[in-house]
Structures are given as C-alpha cells and as structure tokens.
Amino acid sequence: MPLMEAARCFTSDGLKVTFVNMEFTHKQVMSAWSEKDGETDLMQMVCITDGLEPWDDRNDLRKWLEAMSRVGPSKLEDLIEGINKVDDEKITCIIADFCMGWAIRVAQKMGVKQATFCPSSAANLALAMSVQKLMEDEVIDSKGVLLKNEMVQLSTTMPSMDPAHFSWLCMGDLVRNQISFDVIILGGKEAAEASDYIICNSNMELEPGVFTLFPKMLPIGPLLSTTRSAKQVGHFWKADTTCQNWLDQQPVCSVIYVAFGSVTVFDQNQFVELALGLELTNKPFLWVVRPGTAYVYPSGYMDRVTHGKVVSWAPQQEVLNHPSVACFVSHCGWNSTMEGVSNGAPFLCWPYFAEQFFNTTYICDIWKTGLGLDKDETGLVTRGEIKSKVEQLLSNKIVKENALNLQEKVQARNSSYNNLRNFVDWIKEGGDNQLANENAQPSS
C-alpha cells in the first residue's frame, strides 16, 4: 500500500508508472479494487510470476523467496523489454521494495536509474545497512546469529536497540530467521548500497537519528491517501464500509479499534482471550477479523457484545481518522504505525514478528504514544491484561497529548514534501546524483 501510494504521488507529478506485483498478489489486490481510482492513464498495474504454482504454499518462506529470486529477474527484464518495444516512452528508472533486491540488479544490467523504497521503518533498513559493523563488534556472526544480548546503538543520534528484537531474529523460527537474514536483510543491504537513492515511508520528526546517520535515505512519508482526500488502494480484501456508519453512531473518543494487519495469526486460546478481554472493557469496539480465519468465538459471544462490531476488513485510514476512535490495538506494522501516528491515535501495542518489536519501542519508549501488552507465564495476553491496559491507556492524558503533538508535527511533512518533489525532479531531469536529504546532516 505505501509503495502504491508513492506511485500515485509520482503520477500526480506527471510521471508514468508501471506498478509490478507478483501474479498471486496482483490478483488479490485487483479483486479487492472495485473502483480503480488509483489506476490512471499514467499508471498501469501489471504482474510477473513468482515461480510457484497457484496451489503452492506461499507461507513457505524459503520456497517462495528462492522461486522468486530465481525467476523474478528474467521475468522483470522481459517485461521491461516488452514495454520498451511498444512504448515510445522507455522505462528510465526502477524503484524496488528493499526486500526485492534482485530488481536493483536488473536495473543495473539494463542501464537505468535505480532507487530502493523502504516501506518499513528507516531504522529497520539502517539495521540492515549496519550488518558489517554488527559483525565487527561481535554482536552477530556472519549468519546473523546473535552472539551477545546487550543493547545496541548504531549511532549516538539513534535510540538503543534490543538485539533480541532484530527483525530477522523475530520471524517465528530458526529456519525463517536464517532465510530472512540471507535474502531480505543482506539482499536489501546490497540493493540499498547499489541504488542511486533510497526513499522511505517515514518522516524526519519520527526518525531524525536515522536520517542523520544515513543522509542517502530520503523520508517522503507519511504516504497516506487521506492526506490527498483519496481512496486507499492496495488492500488484499474488500473493506466492509458499514463500519463507517456504525462509527458515526458512537460517542467521540469512545471506540477501541482492533486490527492486526494481513499476516498476524493467533491460536484459538489467544483469540478467545482477546474476544473476552474486549467484552470485559464494556466499551464499544471495532474488531477486524481477517477473511479465511477459522476462529471459534466463545459461546454466545456475538449475542452478548452488542457494544462491539466485528468486520472482515476495514478502511483503516478512514477508521483511524474518525472522531469516535479512542485508541488503536495494533500489531505495530510500520504501515499501521504511520496511519495511527498521522491520526493522533494512542496505541496498545501487540507486536507479532519482524520489525514490529522495534516499532513498539518507538511508540512506547521514544514517542511515548502508547502502552505495551504483557504476556503471562504461558505466553498468553490474558483478558484481564487487555482490560487493564485499555483502562490505563484511555485514562492516560499524557499519552493522548503526546499522540496529538506528534500528529501535528508529522502532518506538517515539510521535509518529506520537499524530498518527494526533488526526487521526482531528479527522475524527470535525469539527475546528477546530487539529491540529498534536506534535513539530515552529513555523517562523519
């Protein structure tokens, strides 16, 4: 979604964009995109194969990444050559998600400009770009395995990091951790270093230390459709718009909004604890339970919780912008974090994997705009914990004030706006590689 939002900003400035997804993802996005208000004469949605069959399990991270890395480069090159043959305006720049490092190698091979796009926090990419230093300091070994569990600070301008929460060490199991380090982290590092520029869905107010350490990174966020009075696109599922009418009927700052993105999975016991915890708050709640899940609600639950509404998917930016929403119970993915921050929402943080744990550090310890949920000795976030933390959050005037103050700073987005304009001009004019982050000071 943030990359698509960036593409829409580019077309608004007259750039012609071909947006490339993997075929499986492309079908999901297009099936949920009932009104193609993001696709214009200047933007076309296309796809290439990820190398797997339709019935293959894309949750098998090793199989999926290996297949995509194997077939992706040649398929992308064929796509670009095909466009160049029939279109008078040739492809002049490839902007690739940093998780797709191989796309930058295609750009180098074809002699076009290249830029890396970071949809996660800039700190997460900074971590990837600091892997060599972490090895030299014997924090990790050459395979990314943790050697010492001491807080790490990449520079004096950045907050300390808990190495146990390095993104590649929080993927769920040792196999996925290793794949994440080998393909995503090292591949992303290689792509970022090779790119002409790095653009980030972040903001100078949120991560000043990162942009001081790495001036090559340009914050152009927050990339939100609501800032342009447009409809959000890029969902995997169709949003249930009835929640808007329901929110209209709730008192101001009364609703607990609960959503965990498109990946988080709970076991049945945790699902029940969450359901009962929301019931115990005795406050109106809007809860997103993704399509295709097989959870079983507690007996009689849907009849009892007349103060709550459960939907399969929600237009999240519009929901968070609604005056009735009091707080956001979130997995703290960066996209959700940016949306919550931009709408002044206090967070109740429930990270699931990868960089979400460090995003939680930002929210709770650096920005102080939210609280974290604690697990019991069995690993569950209990119904009592949920009820207690909701009550603490909603009664905490300082957290709410911090959230509103941060919202005001982020919404100004002056440096992001200037960086975006300069980046677009660089693409149009064929740039001389002198583009720089206007706010960051060169590092020593």
N, C-alpha and C positions, 0 to 999 in steps of 0.2 A: 504493500500500500504506500509506504513512503517513497519508494522509487517511482511508482506510478504518479504520485503527487508531484515529484520533481519533474517528471516528463511533461505533465500538464503545465507546469510553470514554464518549461522550455518552449512549448508550443505557443503559450501566451506571448512570448517574446519573438515569435516568428521562426523558431527552429522547427525543422521537420523531423519527427521522431518515429522510429520503428521500435516498438516495445516487444522484446523477445522473452517468452516464457518457455519452460518445458511443456511438452504437449499435455501431460496429465494435469499440471497446474492451470494451463491455459483453458482447458475445458471447464474446470471448476470455476474459474474467475468469470468466464463468459456466460456460463449458465446462470450465475447469480447476478449478472449485469443486465438487468431488464431494460434499463434506459441508458444507452451508450452515450451519455453526455460527456464522457471523457475522451471519446474517440471522435476526432475531427478530421478535416482534410489534411491536417498537418501531423496526424498521429494514427498509426495503424498497429493493430495487435496481431502478432504472428507467433509461431511456435516452432520448436525443433524437438526431436525425440530425446528422451533421457537415456535411451539404450535399454530400457526394460519393457517387458510385455505388459499389457493392461492389467493382467491378473497378478503380476509380481508384487511382493510386499515392499512398499516404499518406506516402511518403518525400519527395514533392514539397512541401517545407515551405511555399512561397508559396501553392500551390494549396490546400493543406489549411487553413492559417490564414485565408486570405481567405474560403474557403467557410464555415468555422466561424464566423467573425466576422460574416458576412453573415446566416446563417440561425439561428445559435445564440440570439441574444436573443429573437426572436419565438417560437421553439420552447420555450425555457425559460419564457417568460411564459405560453404556452398550457398548459404542463404544470402550472405552479403554479395557474393559474386553474381548471384541471380538478380538481386536488386540493381546492382550497378549496370547490368546489361540492358535492362529495360527502363531505367530511370535516368533522366538527364542529370539529376542531382545525386551525385555519388555519396556513399557513406564516407564521412570525413572524421568521425570520432566514435569510439566505443566507450560507453560508460557502463561499468560492470560492478555488480554487487561484490564486495570483497571476498565473499565466500565462493565466488566463481572466478578464482584467479586465472584459470586457463583461458578465459576470454581476453584477458590483457595480452597474453602471448599471441593470440590470434591477431589482435590489433597491431602488435609489433611486426608480425610476419607480413601483414598486409600494408604496412606503412602508413597507418592512420593514427591520429592522436588518440590517447587513451587517458581515461580518468577512472579512479576507483570510487565507488559510492559506499559509504558506511551507514547502514540502516540501524545499527546498534549504537550504544554509547561510544563516543570518541575514545573514552578510557579503555574500552574493550579492544579497539584497534591499536591504541597506544601500547597495550599489553603485548599484543602480537608483534608489534614492531620493536619491542624491547626484549624479545626472547633471547637474543645473543647475550645481552647484559645479564639476564637472569641466570644463564648458564655459567657465565664468567664469575658471577657472585655465588655460584653453587646453591642457588635456590631451587633449580630444577636440573635434571640431566638432559642429555641430547634427545631423549624421547619424551620430554615434558613431564617426567615423573618428579613429584615433589621430594626434595632432599632434606629441607628443613622448614619447619612450620613456624616461621617468625613473620611478623608484619613487614610488608614491603612497601617502600615509597619510591616510585620511578623517578621523581624529582621533588625538590623542596616545594614546588608550586602545586603538587598534586596530593590528594588525600591518600592516607595509607591503605593498603590492600591486604586482606587476609588471603594468603596463597592457597589455602584450602578451598577458596571460592574462585580461583582462576577458572575462567569459563570452560576450558577444555577438561577440567577435572570434575565438572559437575554435569556430565552428560547422562548419568544413570548407571553406568557400569564401566569396567576397565576397558573392554573392547571399544565401546563407543568413545570413551575418553581418548584412547590412542588414535582412533580414526580422526576425531575432531582436531587433535593436535597436528597430525601429519598432513591432513588435506586442507582443513579450513584455516587453522592458525598459520602454519608455515606457508600454505598457498596464498593466504591473504596478505601475509607479510611480503612475500615476493611480488605480488601484484601491486601493492601499495608503493613499494620502493621503485618499481619499474614505471609506474604511472606518471604522467605529466603532473596531474593534480589529484588530490583526494578531497571529495566533498562529503560532508557529514550531516545527517539529520539531527543536528544538535544546535546549541546556542552558546554564545560567549558567556552569558550570565550563568549558565548551568555548569560548564566545564572549563573555566578560564585557564586552569593549570595545564590541561592537555594541549590547548592551542598555543600556549606559551612554549611548551616543550617541543611541539611539532608544528612549526608555522606553515608547513606544507598542507596541513589539514585546514579546510575552509568550512566553518559552520554555516549552513544555509537554512537551518530549521528555526522553529518547528514547521514541518511540511504538513499542513492540515488543510483539508478542503474548506472547513468552516471559516478560515481566515480570508477566503476568497468568495464566501457565500455560495459555494458549490456543493454538489452532492459527492459524498465519499464513495470511491470506487475501489475495486480490488479485493472485495470480500470473497471468501470461499463459499458462503451460503447466503441466501436471500434474507435480508433483515426483516424482522417482524415489526412493522411500523405501528401496530396497535399500542405498543408501549408508550408512544408519544402521547396519545390521548389519555392513557392511564396516568402518566406523569402529570398531565395538566390538572388532574383531579386531586393531587396530593399537596399538602401544605409545603410552603417554602422551606428548604433545608431539612427535609424530614426523611428522605428516601436513602436506603443503603443500596448502592449499585454494586452487584457482584458479577464479575466476569474474569475468566482465566485464559483468554486467548484461544488460539486454534490448535494448541498442542497439548496443554496440561491434561493429565489423566489422574483421577483419584480412584482408589479401590473402594469397594462398596461400603466398608466401615467408615472411611473418611467422608464419603458422600453423605451418609446418614448423620454423622456428627455436624457437618456443615448445615444440612437441612434443619436439624433440631436447634442448632445454635441460632440460626436466623429466626426461627419461630420464637425462641426464648427472648429475643430482643424486644418483641412486641412492637416493632416499628415497621413501617412499610418498606418493602424491599423489592427490587427488580433484579432477578437472578437469570443469568444466561447459562443454559444447559445445552451444549452443542448437539446438533443433529447426529444421529448414528450411535449415541451412547446408550448403554443398556442398564443404567442405574435403576434401582428399585427404591421408591420413596417409602418412608415409614408409613405404617398402616394409618389410613385416614388423614394423611398429611394435607393433601390438596383440598380437602373439605374444611380443615381447620384454619389454614393460613389465608384467611380472607383479606388480610392486610398485605399479602405478597402477590407478585406476579412473576411467573416463570415463562421465559421465551427461549426459542431455539437459537436465535441470533439477534443482535441489536445494532442499530446505527450508533455506534459508540460515541462518536464525536458530538452528535446531536444530544444524546442522553446526558453526557457529562456537562454539556452547555446548558442543560435545563435547570431552572432555579429551584426545583424541588429536590434535586440531588444533594445529599449532605456529605457523603463520603464514598470512596471507591475501594472495594475489596478486590485486590488485583494480584496477579502473578508477577507483576512488575516487569513484563517485557518492555523493551525500550519504546516501542510504538505506543503502548498503553501509558507508559510513564510520561511521554511527551504530551499525550492527549489530556491526561489528568492534570499535569502541571499547567498546561495552557488554559485550563478552565478553573484553576484555583481549587481543585478538589483535594481534601485531606485523604491520605492513603492508609489502608490497613493492608500491610504487605505480607504476601504469602508466596514467596518465590518457589519455582519448581525446578528449573535447571539452568545450566549455562550461565550467561552474564547477569541473569535476573538477581542473583545474590548480591552482586556489587551494585546493581541499580537500587536495591533495597538499602544498601549502605548510604548511597547518595540521599535517598528520601528520608531515612530515619536519623542519620548522624551528621550529614553535611548540610542539607537544606532544612532539615527538621520540619518536614511537612507531613509526617506520618508516623505510625507505630508498627512494630512487627508482631506477628503471632508466634507464640512459642508452642513447641510440641511436648507432649508428656513422655514418660519413660518408655512407652510403647511406640512412639513415633507418630502419634495422632495429635492433631489440633482438635481439642475437645470442644463440645458445645458450650461448656462453661467458659473456656478461654475466649471463644468467639464473642459470647455475650458480654464478658467483662471488658474486652478490648474495644468493642463497639461503643460501650458506655463511656470508657475513658477517652476515646477519640472525639466523640461528639460533645463532650463537656470540656475539652481542652481548647480554650480560646487562643492560646499562643500558637498552637499548630495551625489553626484556621487562619490566624493573622499572617503567619509565615507563608502559608499557601497562597493567600491573596497577594502578598507583597511580591512573591516570586512570579506569580502570574503576570502582574503588571510589568515587571522587568522583562520577562520573556516575550510578551506581546509586542513590546517596542521593536524588537528584532532588527534594529538599525544595521548592525554589523552583518547580520545574515542577509538582509536585503541587498546591501552593497556587494557582498561576496557573490551572491547569486547573479546580480547584474554584470559584475566583472567577468564571472565565469562564462556567461552567455556571450558576452562581447568577445572573449578570447576564442570561443568556438567559431563565431561568425567571422572574425577577422584573421583567423589563422595564427593567433597569438605567438609571442616570442618567449614563452615560459617565464615571464616575469610577474605573473599573477601572485599575489601574496595575501595572506590573512591580514586584514586591516587592523585588527585589534591586538594580535599576538606580537610579542617582542621576539626578535631573533634569539635563539638559544645559544649559549656559549659552546 
